[in-house]
Structure formats: structure tokens, C-alpha cells
């Protein structure tokens, strides 16, 4: 049986979009999209902010469910948790489809006007 995953609530999606709405956090997500888990030191090397700053941004992303940390020995590594990103993508796709339908209706209305 082919079933769609349950859509997250608007509150959950709002946290995801808010977390991704910051340039530094978006850059961190882009770095983690490469697929491998990265340490704070590795992530800090690609930004202009301190380790503490990167950690705060990662915590916000984690609270939104976008990233998660894993223990590797004494080190914490961060990796992308794609489920919430995928849910946000699907939501934007649905909004885009609704927008296309609305624009199509408007076009038909304008073209049919005398």
C-alpha cells in the first residue's frame, strides 16, 4: 500500500522555515547536505562566526528537526535530518501548485473579459 507520510503541523513547518530563514543556518545546512556528519570545528572553519555561534545556530536547527547530533567518541558530529526539509519542500511545492492554479484562473478570467 502506497501512503503519503503524515504532514507536519503548521507550527512544526513554521519552526523549520524560521530556522532556515537565517543566512548562517542556511549555510550550515548546505554544508551538511554533502552527506557526511561534521564536527563543530569543521563547520566553524566554513563560517565567519565563533564555535559558540555555530553551536547556537545548530541548536536552533536541531530544535526545528533539521539537524541532529551524534556522538563519535568524545566528539559530537552534526548531520542533516532530511525529514523536515522534505516536508518543507513538499509544502512549498503544494503552495506553488495552488499558486499556478490561481494564476491560471486569473488568466482565463482576463482573457475572457470583453
Biopython code that builds the backbone (N, CA, C, O; Angstrom):
import numpy as np
from Bio.PDB.StructureBuilder import StructureBuilder

atoms = [
    (1, "UNK", "N", (0.834, -1.174, 0.000)),
    (1, "UNK", "CA", (0.000, 0.000, 0.000)),
    (1, "UNK", "C", (0.882, 1.243, 0.000)),
    (1, "UNK", "O", (1.797, 1.355, 0.816)),
    (2, "UNK", "N", (0.615, 2.178, -0.910)),
    (2, "UNK", "CA", (1.402, 3.397, -1.035)),
    (2, "UNK", "C", (0.733, 4.515, -0.256)),
    (2, "UNK", "O", (-0.337, 4.988, -0.641)),
    (3, "UNK", "N", (1.352, 4.941, 0.838)),
    (3, "UNK", "CA", (0.753, 6.005, 1.641)),
    (3, "UNK", "C", (1.737, 7.153, 1.779)),
    (3, "UNK", "O", (2.949, 6.955, 1.854)),
    (4, "UNK", "N", (1.179, 8.368, 1.811)),
    (4, "UNK", "CA", (1.991, 9.561, 1.994)),
    (4, "UNK", "C", (2.366, 9.690, 3.463)),
    (4, "UNK", "O", (1.573, 9.343, 4.337)),
    (5, "UNK", "N", (3.577, 10.192, 3.744)),
    (5, "UNK", "CA", (3.915, 10.434, 5.137)),
    (5, "UNK", "C", (2.997, 11.517, 5.702)),
    (5, "UNK", "O", (2.546, 12.410, 4.984)),
    (6, "UNK", "N", (2.735, 11.419, 6.990)),
    (6, "UNK", "CA", (1.858, 12.389, 7.628)),
    (6, "UNK", "C", (2.495, 13.775, 7.563)),
    (6, "UNK", "O", (3.670, 13.952, 7.883)),
    (7, "UNK", "N", (1.703, 14.742, 7.146)),
    (7, "UNK", "CA", (2.200, 16.111, 7.038)),
    (7, "UNK", "C", (2.408, 16.702, 8.425)),
    (7, "UNK", "O", (1.557, 16.545, 9.301)),
    (8, "UNK", "N", (3.529, 17.378, 8.631)),
    (8, "UNK", "CA", (3.738, 18.019, 9.929)),
    (8, "UNK", "C", (2.778, 19.196, 10.105)),
    (8, "UNK", "O", (2.249, 19.732, 9.132)),
    (9, "UNK", "N", (2.566, 19.582, 11.343)),
    (9, "UNK", "CA", (1.670, 20.693, 11.632)),
    (9, "UNK", "C", (2.273, 22.000, 11.116)),
    (9, "UNK", "O", (3.467, 22.086, 10.831)),
    (10, "UNK", "N", (1.419, 23.005, 11.006)),
    (10, "UNK", "CA", (1.891, 24.320, 10.581)),
    (10, "UNK", "C", (2.918, 24.880, 11.555)),
    (10, "UNK", "O", (3.841, 25.587, 11.151)),
    (11, "UNK", "N", (2.759, 24.564, 12.844)),
    (11, "UNK", "CA", (3.721, 25.043, 13.839)),
    (11, "UNK", "C", (5.105, 24.436, 13.598)),
    (11, "UNK", "O", (6.121, 25.125, 13.698)),
    (12, "UNK", "N", (5.131, 23.153, 13.284)),
    (12, "UNK", "CA", (6.405, 22.481, 13.001)),
    (12, "UNK", "C", (7.037, 23.081, 11.750)),
    (12, "UNK", "O", (8.228, 23.390, 11.735)),
    (13, "UNK", "N", (6.237, 23.243, 10.707)),
    (13, "UNK", "CA", (6.757, 23.834, 9.464)),
    (13, "UNK", "C", (7.233, 25.260, 9.688)),
    (13, "UNK", "O", (8.244, 25.666, 9.115)),
    (14, "UNK", "N", (6.531, 26.021, 10.504)),
    (14, "UNK", "CA", (6.945, 27.396, 10.789)),
    (14, "UNK", "C", (8.319, 27.415, 11.451)),
    (14, "UNK", "O", (9.143, 28.275, 11.138)),
    (15, "UNK", "N", (8.576, 26.471, 12.367)),
    (15, "UNK", "CA", (9.897, 26.390, 13.008)),
    (15, "UNK", "C", (10.978, 26.046, 11.984)),
    (15, "UNK", "O", (12.081, 26.589, 12.036)),
    (16, "UNK", "N", (10.661, 25.147, 11.060)),
    (16, "UNK", "CA", (11.630, 24.772, 10.023)),
    (16, "UNK", "C", (11.950, 25.981, 9.162)),
    (16, "UNK", "O", (13.120, 26.287, 8.931)),
    (17, "UNK", "N", (10.910, 26.679, 8.680)),
    (17, "UNK", "CA", (11.148, 27.845, 7.819)),
    (17, "UNK", "C", (11.874, 28.951, 8.576)),
    (17, "UNK", "O", (12.736, 29.623, 8.011)),
    (18, "UNK", "N", (11.535, 29.146, 9.849)),
    (18, "UNK", "CA", (12.236, 30.156, 10.648)),
    (18, "UNK", "C", (13.706, 29.788, 10.817)),
    (18, "UNK", "O", (14.582, 30.647, 10.717)),
    (19, "UNK", "N", (13.969, 28.526, 11.070)),
    (19, "UNK", "CA", (15.354, 28.072, 11.232)),
    (19, "UNK", "C", (16.141, 28.244, 9.941)),
    (19, "UNK", "O", (17.318, 28.602, 9.974)),
    (20, "UNK", "N", (15.504, 27.993, 8.812)),
    (20, "UNK", "CA", (16.195, 28.115, 7.521)),
    (20, "UNK", "C", (16.246, 29.555, 7.031)),
    (20, "UNK", "O", (16.906, 29.846, 6.033)),
    (21, "UNK", "N", (15.553, 30.465, 7.724)),
    (21, "UNK", "CA", (15.477, 31.853, 7.297)),
    (21, "UNK", "C", (16.685, 32.696, 7.657)),
    (21, "UNK", "O", (16.691, 33.899, 7.397)),
    (22, "UNK", "N", (17.681, 32.111, 8.236)),
    (22, "UNK", "CA", (18.902, 32.824, 8.612)),
    (22, "UNK", "C", (20.036, 32.385, 7.688)),
    (22, "UNK", "O", (20.208, 31.190, 7.447)),
    (23, "UNK", "N", (20.803, 33.326, 7.174)),
    (23, "UNK", "CA", (21.859, 33.019, 6.206)),
    (23, "UNK", "C", (22.909, 32.056, 6.771)),
    (23, "UNK", "O", (23.360, 31.155, 6.064)),
    (24, "UNK", "N", (23.295, 32.234, 8.025)),
    (24, "UNK", "CA", (24.298, 31.345, 8.617)),
    (24, "UNK", "C", (23.749, 29.933, 8.758)),
    (24, "UNK", "O", (24.432, 28.965, 8.425)),
    (25, "UNK", "N", (22.517, 29.808, 9.251)),
    (25, "UNK", "CA", (21.937, 28.473, 9.398)),
    (25, "UNK", "C", (21.743, 27.807, 8.037)),
    (25, "UNK", "O", (21.944, 26.601, 7.897)),
    (26, "UNK", "N", (21.358, 28.584, 7.053)),
    (26, "UNK", "CA", (21.196, 28.030, 5.713)),
    (26, "UNK", "C", (22.543, 27.522, 5.177)),
    (26, "UNK", "O", (22.604, 26.486, 4.514)),
    (27, "UNK", "N", (23.606, 28.254, 5.468)),
    (27, "UNK", "CA", (24.945, 27.827, 5.052)),
    (27, "UNK", "C", (25.338, 26.524, 5.764)),
    (27, "UNK", "O", (25.914, 25.629, 5.146)),
    (28, "UNK", "N", (25.030, 26.422, 7.046)),
    (28, "UNK", "CA", (25.341, 25.196, 7.789)),
    (28, "UNK", "C", (24.579, 24.006, 7.207)),
    (28, "UNK", "O", (25.140, 22.920, 7.060)),
    (29, "UNK", "N", (23.311, 24.208, 6.876)),
    (29, "UNK", "CA", (22.514, 23.138, 6.266)),
    (29, "UNK", "C", (23.127, 22.746, 4.920)),
    (29, "UNK", "O", (23.218, 21.560, 4.603)),
    (30, "UNK", "N", (23.545, 23.728, 4.136)),
    (30, "UNK", "CA", (24.164, 23.429, 2.841)),
    (30, "UNK", "C", (25.438, 22.601, 3.019)),
    (30, "UNK", "O", (25.690, 21.674, 2.249)),
    (31, "UNK", "N", (26.237, 22.933, 4.029)),
    (31, "UNK", "CA", (27.454, 22.165, 4.297)),
    (31, "UNK", "C", (27.116, 20.723, 4.678)),
    (31, "UNK", "O", (27.800, 19.783, 4.272)),
    (32, "UNK", "N", (26.047, 20.566, 5.463)),
    (32, "UNK", "CA", (25.669, 19.225, 5.910)),
    (32, "UNK", "C", (24.974, 18.427, 4.803)),
    (32, "UNK", "O", (24.874, 17.204, 4.892)),
    (33, "UNK", "N", (24.504, 19.101, 3.780)),
    (33, "UNK", "CA", (23.845, 18.407, 2.655)),
    (33, "UNK", "C", (24.821, 17.531, 1.875)),
    (33, "UNK", "O", (24.403, 16.657, 1.116)),
    (34, "UNK", "N", (26.101, 17.761, 2.057)),
    (34, "UNK", "CA", (27.098, 16.942, 1.362)),
    (34, "UNK", "C", (27.009, 15.485, 1.781)),
    (34, "UNK", "O", (27.499, 14.600, 1.080)),
    (35, "UNK", "N", (26.376, 15.236, 2.937)),
    (35, "UNK", "CA", (26.120, 13.858, 3.331)),
    (35, "UNK", "C", (26.879, 13.358, 4.533)),
    (35, "UNK", "O", (26.390, 12.487, 5.252)),
    (36, "UNK", "N", (28.059, 13.886, 4.770)),
    (36, "UNK", "CA", (28.813, 13.364, 5.911)),
    (36, "UNK", "C", (28.567, 14.223, 7.141)),
    (36, "UNK", "O", (28.322, 15.425, 7.036)),
    (37, "UNK", "N", (28.636, 13.601, 8.293)),
    (37, "UNK", "CA", (28.498, 14.312, 9.559)),
    (37, "UNK", "C", (29.757, 15.142, 9.786)),
    (37, "UNK", "O", (30.867, 14.702, 9.487)),
    (38, "UNK", "N", (29.571, 16.340, 10.314)),
    (38, "UNK", "CA", (30.699, 17.241, 10.533)),
    (38, "UNK", "C", (30.739, 17.699, 11.984)),
    (38, "UNK", "O", (29.707, 17.815, 12.645)),
    (39, "UNK", "N", (31.940, 17.955, 12.461)),
    (39, "UNK", "CA", (32.124, 18.451, 13.827)),
    (39, "UNK", "C", (31.918, 19.965, 13.851)),
    (39, "UNK", "O", (31.862, 20.618, 12.809)),
    (40, "UNK", "N", (31.807, 20.499, 15.053)),
    (40, "UNK", "CA", (31.691, 21.946, 15.225)),
    (40, "UNK", "C", (32.913, 22.629, 14.607)),
    (40, "UNK", "O", (32.782, 23.647, 13.928)),
    (41, "UNK", "N", (34.091, 22.069, 14.844)),
    (41, "UNK", "CA", (35.318, 22.663, 14.299)),
    (41, "UNK", "C", (35.273, 22.697, 12.772)),
    (41, "UNK", "O", (35.647, 23.701, 12.166)),
    (42, "UNK", "N", (34.822, 21.619, 12.151)),
    (42, "UNK", "CA", (34.731, 21.587, 10.693)),
    (42, "UNK", "C", (33.714, 22.606, 10.184)),
    (42, "UNK", "O", (33.955, 23.281, 9.183)),
    (43, "UNK", "N", (32.591, 22.715, 10.867)),
    (43, "UNK", "CA", (31.566, 23.669, 10.451)),
    (43, "UNK", "C", (32.030, 25.108, 10.673)),
    (43, "UNK", "O", (31.758, 25.983, 9.850)),
    (44, "UNK", "N", (32.728, 25.354, 11.782)),
    (44, "UNK", "CA", (33.214, 26.702, 12.081)),
    (44, "UNK", "C", (34.227, 27.162, 11.041)),
    (44, "UNK", "O", (34.293, 28.350, 10.724)),
    (45, "UNK", "N", (35.008, 26.241, 10.511)),
    (45, "UNK", "CA", (36.024, 26.590, 9.513)),
    (45, "UNK", "C", (35.401, 27.197, 8.258)),
    (45, "UNK", "O", (36.086, 27.889, 7.506)),
    (46, "UNK", "N", (34.124, 26.951, 8.023)),
    (46, "UNK", "CA", (33.452, 27.453, 6.820)),
    (46, "UNK", "C", (32.579, 28.679, 7.090)),
    (46, "UNK", "O", (31.819, 29.099, 6.218)),
    (47, "UNK", "N", (32.683, 29.258, 8.296)),
    (47, "UNK", "CA", (31.875, 30.426, 8.636)),
    (47, "UNK", "C", (32.755, 31.522, 9.208)),
    (47, "UNK", "O", (33.940, 31.316, 9.474)),
    (48, "UNK", "N", (32.164, 32.678, 9.390)),
    (48, "UNK", "CA", (32.871, 33.820, 9.972)),
    (48, "UNK", "C", (32.539, 33.996, 11.441)),
    (48, "UNK", "O", (32.853, 35.032, 12.027)),
    (49, "UNK", "N", (31.905, 32.995, 12.046)),
    (49, "UNK", "CA", (31.489, 33.154, 13.444)),
    (49, "UNK", "C", (32.204, 32.140, 14.331)),
    (49, "UNK", "O", (32.832, 31.195, 13.854)),
    (50, "UNK", "N", (32.086, 32.367, 15.634)),
    (50, "UNK", "CA", (32.778, 31.525, 16.616)),
    (50, "UNK", "C", (32.131, 30.151, 16.731)),
    (50, "UNK", "O", (31.030, 29.914, 16.233)),
    (51, "UNK", "N", (32.847, 29.255, 17.402)),
    (51, "UNK", "CA", (32.293, 27.922, 17.681)),
    (51, "UNK", "C", (31.006, 28.040, 18.482)),
    (51, "UNK", "O", (30.049, 27.306, 18.235)),
    (52, "UNK", "N", (30.979, 28.968, 19.448)),
    (52, "UNK", "CA", (29.765, 29.171, 20.244)),
    (52, "UNK", "C", (28.609, 29.623, 19.354)),
    (52, "UNK", "O", (27.475, 29.177, 19.526)),
    (53, "UNK", "N", (28.898, 30.498, 18.416)),
    (53, "UNK", "CA", (27.863, 30.964, 17.495)),
    (53, "UNK", "C", (27.332, 29.838, 16.627)),
    (53, "UNK", "O", (26.123, 29.705, 16.438)),
    (54, "UNK", "N", (28.243, 29.027, 16.101)),
    (54, "UNK", "CA", (27.831, 27.880, 15.281)),
    (54, "UNK", "C", (26.989, 26.923, 16.117)),
    (54, "UNK", "O", (25.977, 26.401, 15.649)),
    (55, "UNK", "N", (27.414, 26.699, 17.355)),
    (55, "UNK", "CA", (26.668, 25.802, 18.239)),
    (55, "UNK", "C", (25.247, 26.312, 18.465)),
    (55, "UNK", "O", (24.299, 25.528, 18.438)),
    (56, "UNK", "N", (25.091, 27.605, 18.685)),
    (56, "UNK", "CA", (23.754, 28.177, 18.891)),
    (56, "UNK", "C", (22.885, 27.998, 17.644)),
    (56, "UNK", "O", (21.704, 27.666, 17.747)),
    (57, "UNK", "N", (23.473, 28.218, 16.473)),
    (57, "UNK", "CA", (22.723, 28.035, 15.232)),
    (57, "UNK", "C", (22.333, 26.561, 15.048)),
    (57, "UNK", "O", (21.218, 26.261, 14.620)),
    (58, "UNK", "N", (23.244, 25.658, 15.368)),
    (58, "UNK", "CA", (22.938, 24.231, 15.246)),
    (58, "UNK", "C", (21.833, 23.824, 16.211)),
    (58, "UNK", "O", (20.990, 22.992, 15.875)),
    (59, "UNK", "N", (21.833, 24.404, 17.408)),
    (59, "UNK", "CA", (20.777, 24.091, 18.382)),
    (59, "UNK", "C", (19.409, 24.513, 17.849)),
    (59, "UNK", "O", (18.425, 23.792, 18.014)),
    (60, "UNK", "N", (19.349, 25.670, 17.216)),
    (60, "UNK", "CA", (18.073, 26.118, 16.659)),
    (60, "UNK", "C", (17.632, 25.195, 15.525)),
    (60, "UNK", "O", (16.452, 24.863, 15.412)),
    (61, "UNK", "N", (18.584, 24.784, 14.688)),
    (61, "UNK", "CA", (18.261, 23.845, 13.613)),
    (61, "UNK", "C", (17.811, 22.503, 14.185)),
    (61, "UNK", "O", (16.909, 21.864, 13.643)),
    (62, "UNK", "N", (18.439, 22.079, 15.279)),
    (62, "UNK", "CA", (18.057, 20.811, 15.913)),
    (62, "UNK", "C", (16.660, 20.904, 16.509)),
    (62, "UNK", "O", (15.876, 19.962, 16.395)),
    (63, "UNK", "N", (16.340, 22.027, 17.141)),
    (63, "UNK", "CA", (15.004, 22.213, 17.711)),
    (63, "UNK", "C", (13.926, 22.173, 16.634)),
    (63, "UNK", "O", (12.796, 21.758, 16.894)),
    (64, "UNK", "N", (14.280, 22.605, 15.426)),
    (64, "UNK", "CA", (13.339, 22.578, 14.303)),
    (64, "UNK", "C", (13.319, 21.203, 13.632)),
    (64, "UNK", "O", (12.500, 20.957, 12.746)),
    (65, "UNK", "N", (14.215, 20.310, 14.050)),
    (65, "UNK", "CA", (14.253, 18.966, 13.479)),
    (65, "UNK", "C", (14.997, 18.876, 12.167)),
    (65, "UNK", "O", (14.838, 17.903, 11.429)),
    (66, "UNK", "N", (15.806, 19.875, 11.863)),
    (66, "UNK", "CA", (16.519, 19.914, 10.585)),
    (66, "UNK", "C", (17.861, 19.181, 10.665)),
    (66, "UNK", "O", (18.293, 18.568, 9.689)),
    (67, "UNK", "N", (18.511, 19.243, 11.815)),
    (67, "UNK", "CA", (19.782, 18.543, 12.024)),
    (67, "UNK", "C", (19.704, 17.763, 13.329)),
    (67, "UNK", "O", (18.825, 17.994, 14.160)),
    (68, "UNK", "N", (20.636, 16.841, 13.489)),
    (68, "UNK", "CA", (20.752, 16.108, 14.752)),
    (68, "UNK", "C", (22.232, 15.850, 15.002)),
    (68, "UNK", "O", (23.044, 15.810, 14.077)),
    (69, "UNK", "N", (22.553, 15.679, 16.267)),
    (69, "UNK", "CA", (23.939, 15.388, 16.609)),
    (69, "UNK", "C", (24.070, 13.921, 16.964)),
    (69, "UNK", "O", (23.138, 13.286, 17.458)),
    (70, "UNK", "N", (25.253, 13.408, 16.697)),
    (70, "UNK", "CA", (25.582, 12.032, 17.048)),
    (70, "UNK", "C", (26.923, 12.044, 17.760)),
    (70, "UNK", "O", (27.785, 12.876, 17.476)),
    (71, "UNK", "N", (27.087, 11.126, 18.673)),
    (71, "UNK", "CA", (28.353, 11.011, 19.401)),
    (71, "UNK", "C", (29.295, 10.116, 18.614)),
    (71, "UNK", "O", (28.913, 9.051, 18.128)),
    (72, "UNK", "N", (30.521, 10.569, 18.500)),
    (72, "UNK", "CA", (31.574, 9.769, 17.898)),
    (72, "UNK", "C", (32.778, 9.892, 18.817)),
    (72, "UNK", "O", (33.574, 10.824, 18.705)),
    (73, "UNK", "N", (32.894, 8.943, 19.720)),
    (73, "UNK", "CA", (33.936, 9.046, 20.741)),
    (73, "UNK", "C", (33.614, 10.206, 21.653)),
    (73, "UNK", "O", (32.531, 10.273, 22.234)),
    (74, "UNK", "N", (34.570, 11.131, 21.777)),
    (74, "UNK", "CA", (34.375, 12.302, 22.625)),
    (74, "UNK", "C", (33.804, 13.479, 21.847)),
    (74, "UNK", "O", (33.534, 14.537, 22.415)),
    (75, "UNK", "N", (33.625, 13.290, 20.566)),
    (75, "UNK", "CA", (33.207, 14.379, 19.691)),
    (75, "UNK", "C", (31.724, 14.275, 19.329)),
    (75, "UNK", "O", (31.179, 13.181, 19.186)),
    (76, "UNK", "N", (31.097, 15.421, 19.186)),
    (76, "UNK", "CA", (29.732, 15.480, 18.669)),
    (76, "UNK", "C", (29.801, 15.845, 17.197)),
    (76, "UNK", "O", (30.409, 16.847, 16.818)),
    (77, "UNK", "N", (29.182, 15.033, 16.389)),
    (77, "UNK", "CA", (29.110, 15.318, 14.960)),
    (77, "UNK", "C", (27.672, 15.699, 14.617)),
    (77, "UNK", "O", (26.724, 15.209, 15.230)),
    (78, "UNK", "N", (27.528, 16.557, 13.654)),
    (78, "UNK", "CA", (26.216, 17.033, 13.239)),
    (78, "UNK", "C", (25.917, 16.533, 11.837)),
    (78, "UNK", "O", (26.784, 16.508, 10.963)),
    (79, "UNK", "N", (24.663, 16.133, 11.647)),
    (79, "UNK", "CA", (24.244, 15.664, 10.323)),
    (79, "UNK", "C", (22.839, 16.165, 10.024)),
    (79, "UNK", "O", (22.061, 16.482, 10.924)),
    (80, "UNK", "N", (22.549, 16.225, 8.767)),
    (80, "UNK", "CA", (21.232, 16.657, 8.316)),
    (80, "UNK", "C", (20.204, 15.593, 8.649)),
    (80, "UNK", "O", (20.471, 14.399, 8.515)),
    (81, "UNK", "N", (19.040, 16.021, 9.080)),
    (81, "UNK", "CA", (17.900, 15.128, 9.282)),
    (81, "UNK", "C", (16.893, 15.522, 8.205)),
    (81, "UNK", "O", (16.126, 16.466, 8.395)),
    (82, "UNK", "N", (16.886, 14.820, 7.092)),
    (82, "UNK", "CA", (16.161, 15.298, 5.909)),
    (82, "UNK", "C", (14.636, 15.265, 5.997)),
    (82, "UNK", "O", (13.980, 15.840, 5.128)),
    (83, "UNK", "N", (14.052, 14.636, 6.980)),
    (83, "UNK", "CA", (12.595, 14.504, 7.029)),
    (83, "UNK", "C", (11.888, 15.863, 7.051)),
    (83, "UNK", "O", (10.939, 16.075, 6.296)),
    (84, "UNK", "N", (12.334, 16.771, 7.896)),
    (84, "UNK", "CA", (11.674, 18.077, 7.986)),
    (84, "UNK", "C", (11.954, 18.927, 6.741)),
    (84, "UNK", "O", (11.094, 19.694, 6.307)),
    (85, "UNK", "N", (13.129, 18.794, 6.178)),
    (85, "UNK", "CA", (13.450, 19.528, 4.946)),
    (85, "UNK", "C", (12.537, 19.034, 3.823)),
    (85, "UNK", "O", (12.020, 19.828, 3.038)),
    (86, "UNK", "N", (12.348, 17.734, 3.757)),
    (86, "UNK", "CA", (11.476, 17.151, 2.734)),
    (86, "UNK", "C", (10.037, 17.616, 2.941)),
    (86, "UNK", "O", (9.345, 17.920, 1.969)),
    (87, "UNK", "N", (9.578, 17.675, 4.183)),
    (87, "UNK", "CA", (8.224, 18.151, 4.468)),
    (87, "UNK", "C", (8.071, 19.616, 4.047)),
    (87, "UNK", "O", (7.043, 19.998, 3.487)),
    (88, "UNK", "N", (9.082, 20.425, 4.314)),
    (88, "UNK", "CA", (9.043, 21.835, 3.901)),
    (88, "UNK", "C", (9.031, 21.946, 2.377)),
    (88, "UNK", "O", (8.311, 22.771, 1.816)),
    (89, "UNK", "N", (9.826, 21.117, 1.716)),
    (89, "UNK", "CA", (9.852, 21.126, 0.244)),
    (89, "UNK", "C", (8.490, 20.770, -0.317)),
    (89, "UNK", "O", (8.011, 21.420, -1.246)),
    (90, "UNK", "N", (7.854, 19.731, 0.245)),
    (90, "UNK", "CA", (6.525, 19.324, -0.226)),
    (90, "UNK", "C", (5.508, 20.441, -0.007)),
    (90, "UNK", "O", (4.652, 20.683, -0.858)),
    (91, "UNK", "N", (5.604, 21.110, 1.118)),
    (91, "UNK", "CA", (4.689, 22.212, 1.406)),
    (91, "UNK", "C", (4.858, 23.335, 0.391)),
    (91, "UNK", "O", (3.871, 23.866, -0.118)),
    (92, "UNK", "N", (6.100, 23.698, 0.095)),
    (92, "UNK", "CA", (6.344, 24.743, -0.899)),
    (92, "UNK", "C", (5.857, 24.313, -2.281)),
    (92, "UNK", "O", (5.349, 25.130, -3.048)),
    (93, "UNK", "N", (6.014, 23.041, -2.590)),
    (93, "UNK", "CA", (5.531, 22.525, -3.868)),
    (93, "UNK", "C", (4.005, 22.633, -3.944)),
    (93, "UNK", "O", (3.466, 23.031, -4.976)),
    (94, "UNK", "N", (3.314, 22.284, -2.868)),
    (94, "UNK", "CA", (1.851, 22.396, -2.840)),
    (94, "UNK", "C", (1.408, 23.852, -2.978)),
    (94, "UNK", "O", (0.458, 24.146, -3.703)),
    (95, "UNK", "N", (2.087, 24.751, -2.293)),
    (95, "UNK", "CA", (1.762, 26.172, -2.402)),
    (95, "UNK", "C", (1.991, 26.641, -3.836)),
    (95, "UNK", "O", (1.189, 27.399, -4.382)),
    (96, "UNK", "N", (3.075, 26.194, -4.438)),
    (96, "UNK", "CA", (3.362, 26.552, -5.829)),
    (96, "UNK", "C", (2.281, 26.055, -6.781)),
    (96, "UNK", "O", (1.891, 26.767, -7.707)),
    (97, "UNK", "N", (1.797, 24.840, -6.558)),
    (97, "UNK", "CA", (0.734, 24.300, -7.399)),
    (97, "UNK", "C", (-0.551, 25.105, -7.225)),
    (97, "UNK", "O", (-1.241, 25.396, -8.202)),
    (98, "UNK", "N", (-0.874, 25.466, -5.982)),
    (98, "UNK", "CA", (-2.070, 26.273, -5.735)),
    (98, "UNK", "C", (-1.931, 27.644, -6.401)),
    (98, "UNK", "O", (-2.896, 28.175, -6.950)),
    (99, "UNK", "N", (-0.747, 28.199, -6.348)),
    (99, "UNK", "CA", (-0.485, 29.493, -6.970)),
    (99, "UNK", "C", (-0.654, 29.385, -8.488)),
    (99, "UNK", "O", (-1.250, 30.263, -9.111)),
    (100, "UNK", "N", (-0.131, 28.309, -9.079)),
    (100, "UNK", "CA", (-0.280, 28.097, -10.526)),
    (100, "UNK", "C", (-1.750, 28.001, -10.921)),
    (100, "UNK", "O", (-2.150, 28.561, -11.941)),
    (101, "UNK", "N", (-2.563, 27.296, -10.126)),
    (101, "UNK", "CA", (-3.998, 27.170, -10.403)),
    (101, "UNK", "C", (-4.666, 28.538, -10.324)),
    (101, "UNK", "O", (-5.461, 28.900, -11.192)),
    (102, "UNK", "N", (-4.339, 29.295, -9.278)),
    (102, "UNK", "CA", (-4.933, 30.630, -9.113)),
    (102, "UNK", "C", (-4.545, 31.546, -10.274)),
    (102, "UNK", "O", (-5.388, 32.289, -10.777)),
    (103, "UNK", "N", (-3.295, 31.502, -10.702)),
    (103, "UNK", "CA", (-2.862, 32.333, -11.825)),
    (103, "UNK", "C", (-3.538, 31.890, -13.124)),
    (103, "UNK", "O", (-3.888, 32.720, -13.963)),
    (104, "UNK", "N", (-3.718, 30.589, -13.282)),
    (104, "UNK", "CA", (-4.419, 30.073, -14.463)),
    (104, "UNK", "C", (-5.858, 30.567, -14.518)),
    (104, "UNK", "O", (-6.344, 30.949, -15.583)),
    (105, "UNK", "N", (-6.539, 30.562, -13.380)),
    (105, "UNK", "CA", (-7.910, 31.062, -13.316)),
    (105, "UNK", "C", (-7.960, 32.556, -13.624)),
    (105, "UNK", "O", (-8.849, 33.021, -14.338)),
    (106, "UNK", "N", (-7.003, 33.300, -13.084)),
    (106, "UNK", "CA", (-6.946, 34.731, -13.348)),
    (106, "UNK", "C", (-6.706, 34.993, -14.836)),
    (106, "UNK", "O", (-7.339, 35.867, -15.428)),
    (107, "UNK", "N", (-5.804, 34.241, -15.425)),
    (107, "UNK", "CA", (-5.515, 34.395, -16.858)),
    (107, "UNK", "C", (-6.768, 34.126, -17.687)),
    (107, "UNK", "O", (-7.089, 34.887, -18.599)),
    (108, "UNK", "N", (-7.478, 33.036, -17.365)),
    (108, "UNK", "CA", (-8.701, 32.709, -18.099)),
    (108, "UNK", "C", (-9.733, 33.824, -17.950)),
    (108, "UNK", "O", (-10.402, 34.181, -18.919)),
    (109, "UNK", "N", (-9.866, 34.377, -16.742)),
    (109, "UNK", "CA", (-10.807, 35.451, -16.495)),
    (109, "UNK", "C", (-10.442, 36.688, -17.324)),
    (109, "UNK", "O", (-11.303, 37.285, -17.969)),
    (110, "UNK", "N", (-9.173, 37.062, -17.303)),
    (110, "UNK", "CA", (-8.722, 38.251, -18.026)),
    (110, "UNK", "C", (-8.899, 38.070, -19.527)),
    (110, "UNK", "O", (-9.329, 38.988, -20.226)),
    (111, "UNK", "N", (-8.566, 36.885, -20.015)),
    (111, "UNK", "CA", (-8.676, 36.629, -21.458)),
    (111, "UNK", "C", (-10.134, 36.541, -21.920)),
    (111, "UNK", "O", (-10.424, 36.791, -23.090)),
    (112, "UNK", "N", (-11.046, 36.191, -21.021)),
    (112, "UNK", "CA", (-12.444, 36.077, -21.422)),
    (112, "UNK", "C", (-13.208, 37.383, -21.256)),
    (112, "UNK", "O", (-14.352, 37.491, -21.696)),
    (113, "UNK", "N", (-12.588, 38.375, -20.627)),
    (113, "UNK", "CA", (-13.241, 39.665, -20.426)),
    (113, "UNK", "C", (-13.352, 40.396, -21.770)),
    (113, "UNK", "O", (-12.428, 40.340, -22.582)),
    (114, "UNK", "N", (-14.508, 41.099, -22.015)),
    (114, "UNK", "CA", (-14.685, 41.810, -23.298)),
    (114, "UNK", "C", (-13.738, 42.969, -23.458)),
    (114, "UNK", "O", (-13.769, 43.656, -24.479)),
]
sb = StructureBuilder()
sb.init_structure("model")
sb.init_model(0)
sb.init_chain("A")
sb.init_seg("    ")
for serial, (resi, resn, name, xyz) in enumerate(atoms, 1):
    if name == "N":
        sb.init_residue(resn, " ", resi, " ")
    sb.init_atom(name, np.array(xyz, "f"), 0.0, 1.0, " ", f" {name:<3s}", serial, name[0])
structure = sb.get_structure()
